Amino acid sequence: MTLDTTPAAQKPHVFRFLSVAAIGALALTACNGDNGDDADNGGSEAAGEGTITIEDDHGSHEINLEEVESIGAFDNRTFRTLEDFDVELSVAARSLMQPHVHETYAEDEDILDTGNHREPNLEVLAAAEPDLVITGQRYSQYYEEMAGLMPEDGVILEFDEELTDPATFFDGLRNQVENLGIIFQSEDQAEELIAEFNEAADRVAAAYNGEDTVMGLLTSGGDINYAGPQEGRGVAPIFQEFNLQPALEVEDQSSDHEGDDISVEAIANSNPDWIIVLDRDGMTPDDPEYTAADELIADSPALQETSAIENDQIVYMPQNMYITEDIQAYTEFLNDFADALEAAE
């Protein structure tokens, strides 16, 4: 299987990689590419011919697009973008996906599953013999081990460095999507995702008055926890990008997946004008033990007299945010935040 190298004017709008199907236990067979015949791709011609050079966290990499047959994906921030680009995978961390979110990949048994990031079976990665791997986020701790399991000519890419710092997070999202667009001949679609994200961010920047105080919360396991402006999971990039005024700052803030444990009374006493909330358990809404963030907050007597609740100025991140944290999820949240800010003007 090779990548389409026909001139740009003859290329389909969506370029497809076909998966390497699992046969028997771990045997793989490559499929031929489906190039379509009725749409126009608009991506750069150079990106579809021969070798391209991509810069990632580890340096410069040359990718011979004509030799890419088997593809792996392990950075949850890229899964939906790869689905949007119609990239078919041979191996991935499917255990980090949910069918109601990742409609193409999550239940595709042709994609070998290395499991979640706690105890991944990286021998499955080796069996897939990927020519190209996109990794990062939860799987970043295994980069060296994964690199050692790649075929001799395989390329492993990680666009994670900017995304680990809330101050550069937004640029990290843009750069990640831009690079994926180049690699997978979906530059027009990448530009559209970035443009929608930028437009939403511009709306928030224009609508926030620079004075209202904001509280970040993270709900998990039925608890309401603090998510700080410097490190808080999901919310810190919002504080940093728009210079939001924190209602409360505590020492030793963390990026813990359950937030920081401080009393709800301390949160209430800070009397925030706005509250932004990441619902960690929203990733599994069908769990009978799940209680939605809005219910937890509504049932908290201590929070009811805060300005944010009295003025209905609570904005919830998308229910899938904890397992996506991608440009699509942040675009959705920023538009919701902008809607609320504009309505309060």
N, C-alpha and C positions, 0 to 999 in steps of 0.2 A: 504494500500500500504506500502511495506517495501523496504528497500534498499537491493540490491543483496549482499549476504554474502558468495557466493561460493568461493573456493580457487582461488588465483590470476591467476593460469594457465588456469582456465576455464572461466575467465571473459572476456567480450568483450572489445575492444580497447576504446570505448567511453561509459561511464556509463550514463544512462538516468534517470532523474527525470521526471515523467509525471505530467502535470499540473492538477490543480483542476479547472474544468470548471465552469463558472458562469451560473447558471440556474435561469431564472426569473430575478428578480432585483439583489439580492446578494446571492442567495442560491448556495452552492458549493457541488460538488460531486467528490470524489477522484477516480483516475484512477489507473489501475495496471501498474507496470513497464514493459518496453520493454527492454530485456537484450541482444538481438542480438544473433548470433550464429556462427560468422565466423571470429572474429578478436581477437587479444590478447591485453589485457590491460597492463601491465607492472607496474602498480602502486603498492604501498605497500599493502600487505595483511592486515596489522593491520588497515589501513585506512578504510577497508570495513567491519570490524567486530565489532559489539557492540558499545562501547562508545569510543570516541576520545576526547582529550583535546586540545583546541585551545586558544592561547593567542591573545588578541586584545588590543585596547586602554584602555579598562575598566577592564582588568584583565583576569582571567582564566575561561574558560567555558567548561563544559562537554556536548558533543552532542551525544545522542544515535541515531546512524544512522538508526537503524531499526525502529525508531518511526517517522522519518521525512517524512511527507506527503505533507505539504503545504509550499511553499518557496516564499519569497519576495525579490525583488532587488531594491535598491534605490540609489546606488552609481554609477553615470554614468561612472566612470572609470572601473567598473566591467562588464558592460553590454555585451560588445563584447567577453570578456573572458568567461563569462557564456554561451554565444551562442556557442563559440568554444568548450566548454565542454559538449554541448548538455543538459544543465540543463533547464528543462521546469518549468516555473513559474506559480504561482497562482495569484500573485499581484505584481505590480511594478509601478514605475513612468514612464509610457509609454509616457507621454506628454513631457518627456525630450529626447525622441528618434525621429529619422527620418528614414523613410522607406528605403532611399537610403544608410543608414549606418547600421541600426539595422534590417537586413532583416528578422530575425526570430521573433523578439518580437514586433516591432513597431506597426504592424497592426493586431496582434493576439488578437481578441476580447475575447478569453477565459482567458486572463490575465486581471484581474481587474486593473483599472488605478486610482491611487491616485492623478494624476495631477502633474503639475510642482511644484517647490519649493516655489513659491510665496504664493499660497493659497491652499495647499494640502488638500484633503479630507481624513483625516486619519481614518474616520469611515469605509472607504473601506478596509483599512488594518485590522481593527478589525474584519470585516465580513469574511475575508479570513482565520482567525484563523491560522496564519502561525506558523509552528514549528521552522522555521529558517528564519532569515532576515539578509541580507547584506545591510548595509546603510553607509552613509558617504557623503563627498563633499557637494553638494548643499543641501542635506537633513540632514546634521550633526546638524543643529540648532534644529531639531525636535527629537533628540535622546531620551531625557527623556520622551517626550510625547508618542513616538512610543513604548518605552519600557513598559510604563504603559498600553498599549493596547494589549500587547502580551498575549497569553494564559499562564497559570501558568507554564507550563513546556517548553515554547518556549524560543528560544535563539536568541538574537539580537547581531550581530557582527559589529564592526566598525574598519576599518584599515585606519585611517585618519591622525593620529598624525604626522607621518613622512612625509606625503604628503603635510602638510600645511607649511613645512619649506623647502625652495628651497635647502638648504644645505644637507638635508637628503632625498630629493624627489626621487632620483633614487633608494635608498635602500627601500623606501616605496613602489615603484612599484614592485620591486622584491619580497618583503615579502608578499605583498597582493596576488600576483599571486601564490606564493608558497603555501600559506594557502588555497586558493581556490582549488588548485590542490589536496591537502590532503583531504579536505572536500568532494569534488565531485569525488574522485577516478580518477583523471585525472592528476596524477603526471608526467607522461611522457610528456604530452602536456604542462604542466606548465613549466617543465624543458626546453622544446624546445623554448617556448616564451622567457624565461629568457636568454637562450643561444644566441638567435638571437639579443636580446637587448644588451647583453654584448659585442657581436662581433661588433655591430654598434658603441657602445660607445668607444671601443678600437680603432676603425678606426679613430674616431674624435680625440681622445687623441694623437694618433701617428702623425696625419696630421697637427694639429694646431701648428703653430710655436711659440706661446707664446707671440708674439709681435704685430701682426696685431690688429687694433682696431675694435670693433664690436658695432653696434647699434641695439637695439631691438625696433621694431615698432609693433603697434597694430592698424589695420584699423577697423573702425566701423562707420556705418551711413554716409559713404562717406568722413570721416575724417581720417587723418594720425596722430596718436598719439604716444607718447613716452612710451616705456615699459622698466622700469629700471632694471639694473642687480641684484638688491637686492630683489625687490618685483614684478617686471613686470609679468603680467599674461602669462603663457606659456613659456616665455623666461628666466626668472630668474634661473630656475634649470639648464639651459644650461650654463649660465654664471658661476654659482657656481661650477658645476661639472668639468668644463674644465678650470676654472680660465681664462676665456676670458677677454681681456683687453677692458673695456668700452670706447667708443669714447666720451661719455658724461655722467656725473653723476650730478643729481640735488637733492636738498633737498626734503624731504617729498615725496619720491617715494611711490606709492601705487600699490596694486594688483587689482585695479579697472578693471571691465570687459570691459571698453572702453579705457583703457590706461590713461596716464596723458596728460593733455592739455598744451603743450608748442608749440611754433611756429615752423613751418616747416623750417624757416630760421635758427633757433637755431640748429635744427637737421643737416641741411646742413653745417653749419659753423663748426661743429665738424669733418666733412670730414672723415667718417668712411671708413675703408678698406673693411669691410663686413657689411651687413645688414641682420638680421633675422626677419621674419615677421609672426605674427599671424593674420589671417584674421577672425575676429569674425563673420562677416556676412556670411562667407562661409558655415555655418551650414544650411542655407536656400538658396541654389543657384538658386532655381526656382522663388524666389521673384522678381517681375518685377523691384523693386527699388534697387536690389542688383548690386553693382559694385565691381568687383574682385580687390583684393589688388594690383595685378600687374598692372592693368589699372590705379588705383589711383596714384601709384608711378610713372608710365610712364607719367602721365599727370601733374605731379608736376614740374614746371620749376625750383624751388629752389633746387631740389635734383639732377638735371641732371649732374651737374659738380662734384659730389662727386666721390671719388675713387671707391667706391663700385659699382656705376652705370656705370662709365666709363669702369671698368674692368669686368662687368657682374658678380659681386660677391654678389648677393642677393639670399638668400635661403628662400623659403616659407614653412611654416609648412603645413601639410596636410589640405585640405579644411575642413575636419570634426573635426579638432583639438579642437575647442571650445566646442563641445558637447561630445567629447570622452576623451581627455586628458589621454589616457590609454597607456599601455605598447606598444601596436601595433602602435599607432600614433607616439609615441616618437621614436620607432625603425625605422619607415619610415622616419621621419625627420632626425634622426642621420645618416642614410645611405645617404640621399640626401646631407646633410652637408659634410659628409666625401667625397663623390664624388667630390663636388665642391672644397674642400680644397686640395684634392690630385691632381686635375687637375691644380690647381694654383701653385703647387710646382715647 
